[in-house]
Amino acid sequence: MTEETRTSNAPESPQASSGRGSPPSPELLTTREVGALLNMGASTVRAHDRRGLLPPPVRIGGSVRWLRKELLAWLAVGCPSRGRWIQMGKSPADRISRVAT
């Protein structure tokens, strides 16, 4: 076997070179990341939040984040309003905020 047959000039894919797949998804999503998940702009995410159309966010200091798992569960049941979502007992963010206050 020659040197040419043992090595390839083709560049390695990023996954092959790192030995793992894509980076892990964050558990807490920013407004922009929620927008990407829902295929809408960040300003629309903020408007939907103000109108109670999204699950409640988690507030950390001045930051607003959403739980990825909660958003995926919310999508799976048809995107109910925040009030209905909380009535369904599905919102861990709501339970966290009640414990913290």
Secondary structure, DSSP 4 states (H G I P E B T S, - for coil): --HHHHS--SPPPHHHHHTS-SPPPPSEE-HHHHHHHHTS-HHHHHHHHHTT-SPPPEEETTEEEEEHHHHHHHHHTT---HHHHHHTT--HHHHHHHHH-
